């Protein structure tokens, strides 16, 4: 029976020009290249320039994705931007991206699920496209986390960077089988009881300030492996696939130890995992599309590949998406 699937037509990415290495950070806080690499796997991260906004990063990534898909911006009727670092409290960063790209029809809005934002945005766009309400979606993950970091806190400032990635989704008829192209299964979860383990200590409705990121790293790590592994298993069960059938595992790039723990728990071969953490750190909602773009440019992402994406972020929020490229 024919069904509508959300097919990923293309991917694009953008990283700011400024690079901050571990050695650079050692001159700002009490840390070292060896300390950071051993505990996180990160070697460097990109930092947005003064005056360079989250929307600017998202626009650059979106333009590349549109060119690669050979789609005119006016043919996009849904823009979703996943971000925890919007340009303004309102309007949505997606609206500025929409305007700068010359898109004036359809809808545009932000999704805030922190590091899980891109997974949440993909699932949201997928449901809109499958329902027939929209035909083509631009889904963006864009962050300027450098703006909310406490640069005197070595436990957090070494982890994060800025960047953006984007994909173009298109509603296409498929046969309704497990061999279809497009998004095959999604699972989203949240549990607000863990809010105080990873949060920003400010906001317009509380302190009237932006605030800084705060994290209990040990507890976040403990929950991450368990919760992400669980939601991946649920996603695979829904789709009817086994872990060893996945061609490419594209995880949120948070910490090398978390990636190792998840891969061991699920039995995913290391050569199937896309790891970009060392080059740009944790870019929150941007990390999965940045990793997708890296895989594409390294010719690791081929038509027909079964791709599994996952993330966990503050809240806690977590989720997974299974798609055939």
Backbone as CSV, one residue per row, in Angstrom:
resi,resn,N_x,N_y,N_z,CA_x,CA_y,CA_z,C_x,C_y,C_z
1,UNK,0.847,-1.194,0.000,0.000,0.000,0.000,0.884,1.247,0.000
2,UNK,0.607,2.180,-0.886,1.414,3.396,-1.003,1.226,4.285,0.226
3,UNK,2.337,4.849,0.693,2.313,5.774,1.819,3.195,6.971,1.479
4,UNK,3.028,8.051,2.239,3.891,9.222,2.085,5.013,9.145,3.106
5,UNK,6.240,9.259,2.630,7.409,9.300,3.503,8.118,10.642,3.356
6,UNK,8.804,11.060,4.414,9.621,12.272,4.379,11.030,11.884,3.964
7,UNK,11.359,12.141,2.711,12.651,11.746,2.153,13.658,12.876,2.346
8,UNK,14.855,12.535,2.827,15.912,13.536,3.000,16.586,13.759,1.653
9,UNK,16.373,14.940,1.085,16.910,15.253,-0.233,18.367,15.691,-0.192
10,UNK,18.773,16.355,0.894,20.138,16.891,0.945,20.480,17.317,2.359
11,UNK,21.755,17.641,2.548,22.238,18.129,3.833,23.235,19.258,3.570
12,UNK,23.300,20.205,4.500,24.267,21.297,4.413,24.761,21.655,5.804
13,UNK,25.865,22.395,5.880,26.431,22.730,7.183,27.226,24.018,7.114
14,UNK,27.451,24.577,8.293,28.295,25.774,8.385,28.957,25.801,9.757
15,UNK,30.257,26.095,9.777,31.007,26.300,11.006,31.671,27.673,10.960
16,UNK,31.585,28.453,12.043,32.254,29.755,12.068,33.751,29.621,11.819
17,UNK,34.346,30.684,11.313,35.766,30.643,10.949,36.691,30.583,12.158
18,UNK,36.302,31.218,13.252,37.174,31.251,14.427,37.247,29.872,15.075
19,UNK,38.470,29.392,15.301,38.703,28.096,15.933,39.364,28.313,17.285
20,UNK,38.829,27.629,18.304,39.388,27.700,19.651,39.904,26.311,20.012
21,UNK,41.216,26.162,20.096,41.817,24.863,20.394,41.877,24.628,21.904
22,UNK,42.199,23.398,22.274,42.381,23.083,23.692,43.528,23.888,24.288
23,UNK,44.578,24.082,23.515,45.695,24.889,24.006,45.267,26.333,24.238
24,UNK,44.406,26.851,23.361,43.867,28.201,23.566,43.106,28.275,24.894
25,UNK,42.305,27.239,25.160,41.517,27.221,26.393,42.395,27.139,27.630
26,UNK,43.541,26.485,27.503,44.445,26.347,28.659,44.993,27.692,29.114
27,UNK,44.882,28.690,28.242,45.320,30.033,28.622,44.168,30.853,29.217
28,UNK,42.960,30.257,29.221,41.780,30.940,29.769,41.383,30.348,31.108
29,UNK,41.400,29.009,31.216,41.041,28.318,32.456,42.119,27.278,32.777
30,UNK,42.036,26.736,33.988,43.012,25.731,34.435,42.675,24.384,33.797
31,UNK,43.228,24.139,32.621,42.985,22.893,31.895,44.170,22.650,30.966
32,UNK,44.103,21.570,30.209,45.169,21.261,29.257,44.589,20.461,28.111
33,UNK,45.319,20.431,27.016,44.887,19.648,25.861,44.710,18.183,26.250
34,UNK,45.651,17.641,26.993,45.589,16.230,27.393,44.364,15.962,28.265
35,UNK,44.082,16.834,29.216,42.941,16.670,30.124,41.631,16.644,29.354
36,UNK,41.483,17.571,28.414,40.243,17.664,27.651,40.077,16.458,26.726
37,UNK,41.143,16.109,25.998,41.044,14.984,25.057,40.762,13.669,25.771
38,UNK,41.395,13.463,26.903,41.216,12.209,27.639,39.795,12.047,28.147
39,UNK,39.170,13.130,28.576,37.851,13.047,29.192,36.698,13.253,28.214
40,UNK,36.968,13.889,27.074,35.871,14.224,26.161,36.091,13.780,24.726
41,UNK,37.337,13.706,24.275,37.620,13.420,22.871,37.665,14.662,22.005
42,UNK,37.491,15.834,22.614,37.440,17.096,21.863,38.844,17.685,21.723
43,UNK,39.162,18.152,20.528,40.445,18.820,20.281,40.276,20.321,20.048
44,UNK,39.173,20.701,19.426,38.934,22.103,19.112,37.452,22.332,18.904
45,UNK,37.056,23.614,18.848,35.664,23.978,18.594,35.657,25.305,17.853
46,UNK,34.533,25.595,17.181,34.386,26.832,16.412,33.526,27.817,17.214
47,UNK,33.886,29.093,17.129,33.223,30.134,17.911,32.699,31.223,16.971
48,UNK,31.430,31.562,17.107,30.831,32.602,16.265,31.518,33.945,16.497
49,UNK,31.680,34.690,15.426,32.309,36.012,15.511,31.358,37.009,16.158
50,UNK,31.904,38.114,16.645,31.058,39.182,17.172,30.085,39.630,16.080
51,UNK,28.823,39.668,16.419,27.822,40.085,15.447,27.299,38.957,14.570
52,UNK,27.902,37.774,14.673,27.438,36.616,13.898,26.374,35.891,14.722
53,UNK,25.152,35.869,14.210,24.008,35.364,14.961,23.737,33.888,14.665
54,UNK,22.955,33.279,15.534,22.521,31.903,15.301,21.835,31.777,13.953
55,UNK,21.006,32.751,13.607,20.303,32.715,12.317,21.290,32.785,11.151
56,UNK,22.376,33.538,11.295,23.377,33.623,10.225,23.985,32.246,9.947
57,UNK,24.280,31.513,11.011,24.815,30.167,10.857,23.793,29.268,10.173
58,UNK,22.532,29.366,10.627,21.475,28.546,10.051,21.208,28.854,8.594
59,UNK,21.276,30.125,8.232,21.059,30.539,6.836,22.128,29.935,5.931
60,UNK,23.381,30.005,6.360,24.485,29.467,5.553,24.326,27.962,5.336
61,UNK,23.979,27.233,6.407,23.785,25.787,6.285,22.596,25.468,5.389
62,UNK,21.515,26.234,5.544,20.307,26.005,4.746,20.557,26.260,3.267
63,UNK,21.304,27.297,2.968,21.598,27.606,1.559,22.366,26.462,0.898
64,UNK,23.327,25.917,1.601,24.083,24.803,1.033,23.172,23.593,0.794
65,UNK,22.300,23.313,1.742,21.384,22.183,1.589,20.441,22.386,0.410
66,UNK,19.945,23.594,0.228,19.033,23.886,-0.881,19.735,23.743,-2.227
67,UNK,20.966,24.232,-2.316,21.719,24.110,-3.565,21.956,22.640,-3.904
68,UNK,22.344,21.858,-2.903,22.600,20.441,-3.142,21.336,19.684,-3.539
69,UNK,20.191,20.136,-3.029,18.923,19.483,-3.381,18.369,19.988,-4.703
70,UNK,18.986,21.073,-5.230,18.496,21.708,-6.456,17.041,22.135,-6.302
71,UNK,16.755,22.733,-5.142,15.404,23.204,-4.829,15.437,24.703,-4.601
72,UNK,14.531,25.403,-5.249,14.408,26.845,-5.059,13.793,27.113,-3.686
73,UNK,14.307,28.086,-2.947,13.739,28.378,-1.625,12.232,28.615,-1.639
74,UNK,11.702,29.172,-2.711,10.261,29.451,-2.745,9.441,28.173,-2.758
75,UNK,10.067,27.035,-3.018,9.353,25.763,-3.016,9.327,25.112,-1.629
76,UNK,9.949,25.752,-0.658,9.904,25.282,0.731,8.676,25.890,1.411
77,UNK,7.872,25.063,2.067,6.693,25.607,2.750,6.677,25.334,4.254
78,UNK,7.799,24.847,4.793,7.915,24.664,6.237,9.377,24.840,6.637
79,UNK,9.628,25.725,7.607,10.979,25.948,8.131,10.942,25.732,9.636
80,UNK,11.730,24.776,10.108,11.838,24.518,11.542,13.298,24.663,11.942
81,UNK,13.540,25.496,12.940,14.901,25.675,13.451,14.973,25.147,14.877
82,UNK,15.807,24.167,15.091,16.065,23.653,16.437,17.208,24.450,17.037
83,UNK,16.947,25.145,18.131,17.995,25.945,18.765,17.645,26.223,20.217
84,UNK,18.678,26.277,21.059,18.531,26.721,22.440,19.157,28.092,22.623
85,UNK,19.695,28.651,21.524,20.357,29.956,21.569,19.801,30.851,20.459
86,UNK,18.520,31.206,20.551,17.899,32.011,19.498,18.475,33.421,19.440
87,UNK,18.285,34.068,18.294,18.733,35.461,18.150,18.075,36.352,19.195
88,UNK,16.781,36.165,19.345,15.978,36.982,20.256,15.009,36.081,21.018
89,UNK,14.442,36.618,22.108,13.393,35.877,22.806,12.250,35.569,21.848
90,UNK,11.867,36.555,21.067,10.983,36.353,19.916,11.213,37.495,18.959
91,UNK,10.927,37.366,17.674,10.292,36.206,17.047,11.265,35.034,16.899
92,UNK,10.754,33.916,16.414,11.550,32.716,16.249,12.709,32.961,15.284
93,UNK,13.826,32.318,15.557,14.982,32.390,14.663,14.615,31.862,13.279
94,UNK,13.726,30.879,13.230,13.286,30.309,11.947,12.645,31.346,11.045
95,UNK,11.994,32.336,11.641,11.327,33.374,10.848,12.351,34.241,10.130
96,UNK,13.448,34.577,10.822,14.506,35.354,10.164,15.167,34.536,9.068
97,UNK,15.400,33.254,9.323,15.979,32.391,8.300,15.051,32.325,7.090
98,UNK,13.776,32.159,7.351,12.775,32.116,6.285,12.838,33.377,5.425
99,UNK,12.868,34.538,6.084,12.875,35.812,5.369,14.151,35.992,4.548
100,UNK,15.304,35.665,5.138,16.579,35.848,4.442,16.717,34.928,3.235
101,UNK,16.052,33.801,3.271,16.098,32.867,2.145,15.061,33.195,1.071
102,UNK,14.192,34.156,1.359,13.173,34.550,0.384,11.954,33.653,0.373
103,UNK,11.711,32.977,1.483,10.534,32.114,1.607,9.424,32.917,2.271
104,UNK,8.257,32.956,1.648,7.163,33.762,2.209,5.869,32.981,2.374
105,UNK,5.893,31.688,2.071,4.675,30.895,2.229,4.879,29.833,3.294
106,UNK,3.802,29.220,3.722,3.895,28.151,4.707,4.133,28.661,6.111
107,UNK,4.847,27.860,6.920,5.047,28.156,8.341,6.520,28.108,8.701
108,UNK,6.867,28.813,9.782,8.236,28.803,10.293,8.179,28.962,11.803
109,UNK,8.917,28.109,12.511,8.943,28.194,13.966,10.183,27.490,14.508
110,UNK,10.500,27.780,15.790,11.625,27.155,16.468,11.158,25.983,17.325
111,UNK,12.070,25.055,17.567,11.870,23.983,18.538,13.010,24.051,19.529
112,UNK,12.678,23.993,20.827,13.690,24.081,21.877,13.667,22.785,22.678
113,UNK,14.563,21.877,22.335,14.739,20.638,23.099,16.220,20.425,23.351
114,UNK,16.974,21.518,23.339,18.420,21.564,23.569,19.121,20.590,22.616
115,UNK,19.938,19.690,23.123,20.731,18.824,22.244,19.873,17.839,21.450
116,UNK,18.651,17.580,21.927,17.725,16.710,21.190,16.936,17.477,20.145
117,UNK,17.194,18.761,20.000,16.366,19.618,19.167,16.231,19.166,17.730
118,UNK,17.337,18.715,17.119,17.266,18.319,15.714,16.423,17.064,15.536
119,UNK,16.534,16.121,16.465,15.709,14.913,16.414,14.238,15.283,16.580
120,UNK,13.931,16.153,17.535,12.558,16.627,17.734,12.044,17.340,16.479
121,UNK,12.894,18.155,15.864,12.496,18.907,14.673,12.236,17.977,13.489
122,UNK,13.089,16.970,13.315,12.875,16.001,12.241,11.545,15.272,12.418
123,UNK,11.284,14.830,13.644,10.043,14.105,13.911,8.822,14.997,13.671
124,UNK,8.928,16.261,14.053,7.824,17.204,13.849,7.582,17.443,12.366
125,UNK,8.637,17.720,11.623,8.499,17.935,10.180,7.948,16.687,9.495
126,UNK,8.428,15.526,9.913,7.961,14.264,9.333,6.449,14.124,9.482
127,UNK,5.928,14.420,10.655,4.487,14.300,10.875,3.690,15.298,10.039
128,UNK,4.206,16.520,9.888,3.535,17.506,9.036,3.517,17.051,7.582
129,UNK,4.638,16.525,7.108,4.718,16.109,5.705,3.852,14.878,5.446
130,UNK,3.872,13.925,6.355,3.059,12.718,6.173,1.571,13.030,6.185
131,UNK,1.188,14.073,6.920,-0.237,14.443,6.994,-0.727,15.145,5.738
132,UNK,0.230,15.593,4.901,-0.143,16.307,3.680,-0.280,17.804,3.858
133,UNK,-0.006,18.306,5.067,-0.161,19.742,5.308,0.921,20.565,4.615
134,UNK,2.136,19.995,4.505,3.229,20.655,3.799,3.905,19.657,2.867
135,UNK,4.655,20.185,1.898,5.300,19.316,0.900,6.810,19.241,1.057
136,UNK,7.429,20.365,1.389,8.889,20.388,1.533,9.272,21.186,2.772
137,UNK,10.163,20.613,3.551,10.570,21.247,4.807,12.076,21.462,4.843
138,UNK,12.455,22.567,5.436,13.848,22.864,5.734,13.997,22.726,7.243
139,UNK,14.770,21.724,7.680,14.960,21.471,9.107,16.400,21.816,9.462
140,UNK,16.555,22.729,10.414,17.864,23.307,10.737,18.170,23.107,12.215
141,UNK,19.414,22.789,12.516,19.916,22.846,13.876,21.008,23.895,13.909
142,UNK,20.839,24.921,14.723,21.808,26.034,14.741,22.013,26.510,16.171
143,UNK,23.274,26.689,16.557,23.571,27.086,17.934,24.770,28.024,18.018
144,UNK,24.680,28.964,18.966,25.836,29.769,19.370,25.990,29.593,20.887
145,UNK,26.379,28.386,21.283,26.492,28.068,22.711,27.587,28.867,23.402
146,UNK,28.528,29.390,22.630,29.596,30.187,23.247,29.022,31.393,23.990
147,UNK,27.812,31.813,23.635,27.189,32.997,24.253,26.585,32.694,25.622
148,UNK,26.421,31.409,25.955,25.812,31.084,27.252,26.773,30.288,28.144
149,UNK,28.047,30.274,27.800,29.031,29.549,28.599,29.653,30.444,29.662
150,UNK,29.953,29.849,30.801,30.745,30.510,31.841,32.200,30.146,31.557
151,UNK,32.959,31.084,31.037,34.315,30.797,30.582,35.311,30.647,31.735
152,UNK,34.801,30.704,32.963,35.650,30.407,34.116,35.384,28.998,34.651
153,UNK,34.412,28.314,34.076,34.041,26.968,34.515,34.617,25.942,33.540
154,UNK,35.718,25.316,33.936,36.407,24.408,33.011,35.625,23.123,32.750
155,UNK,34.657,22.803,33.602,33.891,21.573,33.395,32.864,21.702,32.279
156,UNK,32.533,22.935,31.890,31.544,23.132,30.821,32.091,23.869,29.608
157,UNK,32.943,24.880,29.826,33.360,25.717,28.691,34.210,24.954,27.685
158,UNK,34.812,23.850,28.107,35.646,23.075,27.183,34.820,22.184,26.259
159,UNK,33.553,22.014,26.562,32.735,21.017,25.869,32.034,21.517,24.616
160,UNK,31.675,22.795,24.578,30.718,23.259,23.581,31.331,24.175,22.522
161,UNK,30.665,24.203,21.365,31.056,25.082,20.273,29.837,25.538,19.508
162,UNK,30.076,26.316,18.464,29.003,26.894,17.649,28.991,26.259,16.262
163,UNK,27.824,26.231,15.644,27.726,25.683,14.290,26.278,25.488,13.883
164,UNK,26.085,25.044,12.650,24.737,24.810,12.137,24.757,23.742,11.061
165,UNK,23.665,23.023,10.966,23.467,22.048,9.906,22.013,22.062,9.490
166,UNK,21.728,21.589,8.284,20.355,21.628,7.771,20.111,20.474,6.817
167,UNK,18.865,20.035,6.751,18.451,19.055,5.752,17.184,19.554,5.065
168,UNK,17.007,19.123,3.824,15.772,19.370,3.084,14.980,18.073,3.058
169,UNK,13.751,18.128,3.533,12.851,16.981,3.511,11.767,17.207,2.463
170,UNK,11.384,16.149,1.780,10.333,16.236,0.764,9.363,15.071,0.916
171,UNK,8.069,15.351,0.919,7.049,14.310,0.978,7.010,13.576,-0.358
172,UNK,7.240,12.273,-0.318,7.240,11.465,-1.541,6.464,10.172,-1.313
173,UNK,5.736,9.701,-2.322,5.042,8.411,-2.185,6.046,7.260,-2.194
174,UNK,5.853,6.322,-1.290,6.685,5.122,-1.208,5.764,3.901,-1.125
175,UNK,6.342,2.704,-1.127,5.545,1.484,-1.198,4.976,1.042,0.152
176,UNK,5.443,1.651,1.240,4.932,1.256,2.547,5.614,0.027,3.111
177,UNK,6.871,-0.200,2.714,7.627,-1.342,3.214,8.848,-0.847,3.982
178,UNK,9.544,-1.783,4.623,10.742,-1.429,5.379,11.892,-1.011,4.463
179,UNK,11.741,-1.198,3.164,12.768,-0.795,2.212,12.539,0.614,1.659
180,UNK,11.489,1.287,2.114,11.193,2.645,1.649,12.349,3.588,1.944
181,UNK,12.491,4.613,1.116,13.374,5.735,1.434,12.626,6.673,2.366
182,UNK,13.386,7.482,3.092,12.777,8.473,3.965,12.802,8.059,5.427
183,UNK,12.124,8.848,6.246,12.061,8.583,7.680,11.130,7.401,7.931
184,UNK,11.661,6.379,8.588,10.918,5.136,8.816,10.335,5.044,10.218
185,UNK,10.997,5.638,11.198,10.509,5.570,12.575,11.132,6.684,13.393
186,UNK,10.370,7.201,14.354,10.876,8.208,15.290,10.373,7.893,16.690
187,UNK,11.164,8.244,17.673,10.764,8.112,19.069,11.281,9.321,19.835
188,UNK,10.385,10.010,20.552,10.758,11.170,21.353,10.375,10.931,22.803
189,UNK,11.247,11.371,23.705,11.000,11.195,25.134,11.436,12.450,25.902
190,UNK,10.871,12.622,27.101,11.283,13.707,27.998,10.927,13.330,29.429
191,UNK,11.721,13.825,30.373,11.449,13.618,31.795,11.988,14.816,32.555
192,UNK,11.083,15.732,32.911,11.459,16.984,33.547,11.979,16.858,34.963
193,UNK,11.930,15.656,35.538,12.459,15.478,36.894,13.969,15.700,36.954
194,UNK,14.628,15.637,35.777,16.081,15.760,35.747,16.547,17.149,35.310
195,UNK,15.676,18.116,35.370,15.978,19.470,34.897,17.256,20.039,35.507
196,UNK,17.456,19.818,36.793,18.573,20.460,37.486,19.932,19.824,37.204
197,UNK,19.971,18.788,36.380,21.252,18.164,36.044,21.936,18.833,34.856
198,UNK,21.132,19.530,34.035,21.679,20.218,32.863,20.725,21.343,32.495
199,UNK,21.163,22.584,32.728,20.252,23.715,32.567,21.042,25.010,32.398
200,UNK,20.331,26.081,32.084,20.909,27.427,32.064,20.266,28.215,33.199
201,UNK,21.087,28.873,34.020,20.596,29.525,35.235,20.053,30.927,34.982
202,UNK,19.329,31.089,33.892,18.720,32.386,33.595,17.602,32.239,32.594
203,UNK,16.901,33.333,32.341,15.815,33.336,31.376,14.948,34.562,31.582
204,UNK,14.245,35.015,30.523,13.448,36.236,30.632,12.325,36.139,31.656
205,UNK,11.795,34.932,31.883,10.689,34.781,32.815,11.115,34.557,34.249
206,UNK,12.428,34.397,34.495,12.898,34.145,35.863,13.868,35.226,36.321
207,UNK,15.031,35.277,35.713,16.064,36.218,36.150,16.164,37.455,35.265
208,UNK,15.452,37.459,34.154,15.519,38.539,33.159,16.920,38.645,32.545
209,UNK,17.668,37.549,32.612,19.003,37.501,32.032,19.120,36.258,31.152
210,UNK,20.195,36.207,30.367,20.430,35.022,29.548,20.893,33.856,30.398
211,UNK,21.776,34.100,31.343,22.283,33.052,32.212,23.409,32.251,31.587
212,UNK,23.940,31.289,32.370,25.034,30.432,31.924,24.651,28.968,32.069
213,UNK,25.278,28.156,31.241,25.034,26.720,31.272,25.640,26.102,32.533
214,UNK,24.856,25.213,33.172,25.318,24.484,34.352,25.034,22.997,34.149
215,UNK,25.960,22.146,34.603,25.803,20.725,34.329,26.446,19.866,35.408
216,UNK,25.742,18.797,35.763,26.305,17.745,36.600,26.753,16.637,35.653
217,UNK,28.013,16.719,35.217,28.502,15.845,34.162,28.413,14.372,34.471
218,UNK,28.722,13.988,35.697,28.708,12.571,36.069,27.308,11.980,35.923
219,UNK,26.305,12.709,36.412,24.926,12.216,36.353,24.380,12.230,34.925
220,UNK,24.744,13.250,34.159,24.307,13.300,32.756,24.841,12.099,31.994
221,UNK,26.098,11.771,32.203,26.703,10.618,31.533,25.954,9.329,31.901
222,UNK,25.659,9.162,33.171,24.991,7.945,33.627,23.635,7.767,32.963
223,UNK,22.877,8.843,32.889,21.542,8.769,32.282,21.621,8.650,30.766
224,UNK,22.620,9.287,30.158,22.690,9.337,28.695,22.775,7.948,28.081
225,UNK,23.696,7.123,28.548,23.884,5.792,27.959,22.614,4.961,28.099
226,UNK,22.006,5.005,29.266,20.808,4.208,29.512,19.625,4.676,28.672
227,UNK,19.365,5.966,28.698,18.165,6.485,28.036,18.292,6.433,26.510
228,UNK,19.454,6.769,25.988,19.628,6.748,24.540,19.573,5.316,24.014
229,UNK,20.217,4.392,24.709,20.165,3.000,24.279,18.733,2.492,24.267
230,UNK,17.966,2.865,25.280,16.580,2.434,25.361,15.719,2.945,24.218
231,UNK,15.868,4.233,23.883,15.028,4.794,22.828,15.446,4.282,21.449
232,UNK,16.724,3.958,21.286,17.181,3.353,20.030,16.569,1.968,19.870
233,UNK,16.563,1.200,20.940,15.969,-0.135,20.881,14.478,-0.066,20.544
234,UNK,13.772,0.920,21.088,12.353,1.109,20.773,12.164,1.443,19.292
235,UNK,13.024,2.304,18.782,12.930,2.726,17.382,13.184,1.560,16.441
236,UNK,14.190,0.763,16.757,14.489,-0.403,15.936,13.351,-1.424,15.994
237,UNK,12.774,-1.609,17.165,11.664,-2.552,17.315,10.480,-2.128,16.464
238,UNK,10.180,-0.834,16.452,9.068,-0.318,15.646,9.304,-0.561,14.159
239,UNK,10.547,-0.389,13.723,10.856,-0.488,12.292,11.072,-1.928,11.825
240,UNK,11.372,-2.822,12.768,11.626,-4.208,12.402,13.068,-4.490,12.030
241,UNK,13.952,-3.522,12.256,15.372,-3.706,11.948,16.149,-4.056,13.213
242,UNK,17.282,-4.723,13.030,18.198,-5.011,14.123,19.372,-4.048,14.058
243,UNK,20.070,-3.892,15.178,21.184,-2.937,15.243,22.253,-3.227,14.208
244,UNK,22.497,-4.515,13.930,23.564,-4.837,12.978,23.183,-4.576,11.524
245,UNK,21.912,-4.182,11.288,21.478,-3.835,9.936,21.666,-2.350,9.631
246,UNK,21.995,-1.578,10.636,22.210,-0.143,10.444,23.505,0.065,9.652
247,UNK,23.426,0.896,8.609,24.615,1.202,7.802,25.450,2.312,8.415
248,UNK,24.769,3.291,9.018,25.480,4.445,9.560,24.774,4.922,10.827
249,UNK,25.548,5.050,11.891,25.046,5.520,13.181,25.538,6.947,13.365
250,UNK,24.595,7.910,13.401,24.948,9.330,13.488,24.425,9.875,14.816
251,UNK,25.234,9.797,15.867,24.791,10.235,17.187,25.047,11.711,17.431
252,UNK,24.329,12.239,18.415,24.659,13.565,18.939,26.086,13.522,19.470
253,UNK,26.872,14.525,19.130,28.293,14.560,19.474,28.489,15.269,20.818
254,UNK,28.320,14.518,21.907,28.416,15.119,23.232,29.735,14.812,23.920
255,UNK,30.098,13.531,23.921,31.277,13.102,24.661,31.703,11.746,24.109
256,UNK,32.985,11.571,23.873,33.475,10.325,23.290,33.148,9.123,24.163
257,UNK,33.158,9.300,25.477,32.856,8.188,26.379,31.393,7.771,26.273
258,UNK,30.504,8.737,26.079,29.087,8.408,25.901,28.899,7.622,24.607
259,UNK,29.549,8.066,23.540,29.438,7.367,22.255,29.950,5.937,22.369
260,UNK,31.057,5.767,23.057,31.614,4.427,23.245,30.658,3.550,24.052
261,UNK,30.090,4.118,25.112,29.182,3.355,25.958,27.947,2.890,25.216
262,UNK,27.374,3.766,24.395,26.180,3.416,23.629,26.505,2.356,22.579
263,UNK,27.620,2.526,21.879,27.973,1.567,20.828,28.209,0.177,21.404
264,UNK,28.851,0.111,22.587,29.074,-1.196,23.223,27.765,-1.826,23.681
265,UNK,26.894,-1.009,24.241,25.625,-1.526,24.756,24.743,-2.067,23.636
266,UNK,24.779,-1.424,22.473,23.938,-1.833,21.341,24.646,-2.802,20.402
267,UNK,25.956,-2.931,20.546,26.697,-3.806,19.657,26.896,-3.228,18.273
268,UNK,27.015,-1.891,18.178,27.228,-1.218,16.889,28.727,-1.193,16.585
269,UNK,29.112,-1.621,15.400,30.525,-1.634,15.014,31.078,-0.212,14.957
270,UNK,32.267,0.017,15.494,32.858,1.365,15.509,32.970,1.999,14.124
271,UNK,33.222,1.192,13.087,33.372,1.757,11.745,32.065,2.312,11.182
272,UNK,30.943,1.982,11.816,29.654,2.495,11.359,29.270,3.811,12.032
273,UNK,30.055,4.238,13.021,29.715,5.424,13.799,30.390,6.659,13.223
274,UNK,29.620,7.713,13.002,30.171,8.989,12.541,30.558,9.804,13.767
275,UNK,31.845,10.129,13.876,32.342,10.890,15.025,33.023,12.159,14.515
276,UNK,32.473,13.302,14.884,33.044,14.597,14.496,33.374,15.440,15.720
277,UNK,33.153,14.870,16.882,33.304,15.571,18.158,34.649,16.266,18.303
278,UNK,35.716,15.614,17.858,37.050,16.167,18.070,37.244,17.500,17.368
279,UNK,36.515,17.718,16.273,36.731,18.911,15.455,35.851,20.104,15.817
280,UNK,34.696,19.866,16.428,33.852,21.023,16.762,33.140,20.912,18.101
281,UNK,33.469,19.903,18.909,32.865,19.785,20.226,31.379,19.525,20.160
282,UNK,30.719,19.779,21.275,29.270,19.604,21.368,28.592,20.872,20.850
283,UNK,27.933,20.759,19.718,27.225,21.912,19.136,25.721,21.785,19.323
284,UNK,25.311,21.022,20.337,23.910,20.890,20.718,23.052,20.465,19.521
285,UNK,22.004,21.224,19.200,21.073,20.823,18.140,21.719,20.770,16.758
286,UNK,22.891,21.369,16.612,23.575,21.365,15.312,24.435,20.125,15.097
287,UNK,24.675,19.347,16.149,25.706,18.305,16.047,25.326,17.174,15.104
288,UNK,24.060,16.737,15.089,23.680,15.642,14.200,23.745,16.071,12.731
289,UNK,23.158,17.208,12.335,23.292,17.579,10.920,24.729,17.888,10.508
290,UNK,25.551,18.393,11.426,26.972,18.583,11.114,27.645,17.235,10.855
291,UNK,27.293,16.231,11.656,27.865,14.897,11.463,27.338,14.266,10.171
292,UNK,26.065,14.483,9.869,25.505,14.000,8.601,26.251,14.605,7.420
293,UNK,26.503,15.905,7.510,27.210,16.583,6.427,28.628,16.045,6.279
294,UNK,29.289,15.785,7.402,30.636,15.214,7.356,30.616,13.853,6.653
295,UNK,29.640,13.023,7.001,29.528,11.705,6.371,29.273,11.834,4.875
296,UNK,28.436,12.803,4.498,28.137,13.039,3.084,29.400,13.458,2.330
297,UNK,30.154,14.393,2.896,31.340,14.900,2.214,32.473,13.870,2.191
298,UNK,32.435,12.908,3.106,33.440,11.838,3.119,32.980,10.620,2.313
299,UNK,31.852,10.780,1.611,31.277,9.722,0.762,30.918,8.469,1.558
300,UNK,30.577,8.662,2.825,30.131,7.545,3.664,28.616,7.407,3.642
301,UNK,27.928,8.431,3.153,26.469,8.468,3.149,25.983,8.263,1.722
302,UNK,25.407,7.111,1.462,24.998,6.750,0.103,23.508,6.463,0.050
303,UNK,22.921,6.668,-1.129,21.492,6.408,-1.303,21.189,4.960,-0.949
304,UNK,20.162,4.779,-0.150,19.772,3.445,0.292,20.317,3.068,1.652
305,UNK,21.275,3.861,2.177,21.826,3.577,3.509,20.753,3.729,4.585
306,UNK,20.800,2.829,5.552,19.929,2.918,6.716,20.678,3.698,7.784
307,UNK,20.126,4.853,8.167,20.825,5.796,9.043,20.053,5.957,10.349
308,UNK,20.753,5.795,11.459,20.143,5.968,12.773,20.734,7.194,13.443
309,UNK,19.863,8.116,13.872,20.275,9.333,14.563,19.695,9.336,15.970
310,UNK,20.464,9.834,16.935,19.976,9.882,18.320,20.580,11.063,19.051
311,UNK,19.893,11.485,20.137,20.406,12.589,20.949,19.735,12.603,22.312
312,UNK,20.424,13.224,23.277,19.825,13.529,24.577,20.276,14.914,24.992
313,UNK,19.350,15.679,25.574,19.674,17.041,25.974,19.008,17.418,27.280
314,UNK,19.263,18.643,27.718,18.719,19.145,28.966,17.208,19.029,29.017
315,UNK,16.746,18.730,30.208,15.296,18.572,30.376,14.889,17.471,31.336
316,UNK,15.302,16.217,31.175,15.971,15.668,30.006,14.999,15.502,28.843
317,UNK,15.528,15.673,27.636,14.837,15.244,26.425,15.742,14.258,25.713
318,UNK,15.159,13.312,25.007,15.973,12.396,24.200,15.093,11.779,23.114
319,UNK,15.756,11.212,22.106,14.986,10.634,21.020,15.874,10.041,19.961
320,UNK,15.226,9.375,18.981,15.951,8.735,17.885,15.113,8.796,16.615
321,UNK,15.807,8.814,15.488,15.173,8.812,14.175,15.888,7.779,13.316
322,UNK,15.099,6.923,12.662,15.649,5.969,11.712,15.174,6.350,10.311
323,UNK,16.111,6.490,9.384,15.769,6.919,8.028,16.595,6.154,6.999
324,UNK,16.005,5.955,5.846,16.771,5.411,4.718,17.101,6.560,3.788
325,UNK,18.404,6.746,3.547,18.885,7.888,2.765,18.460,7.771,1.298
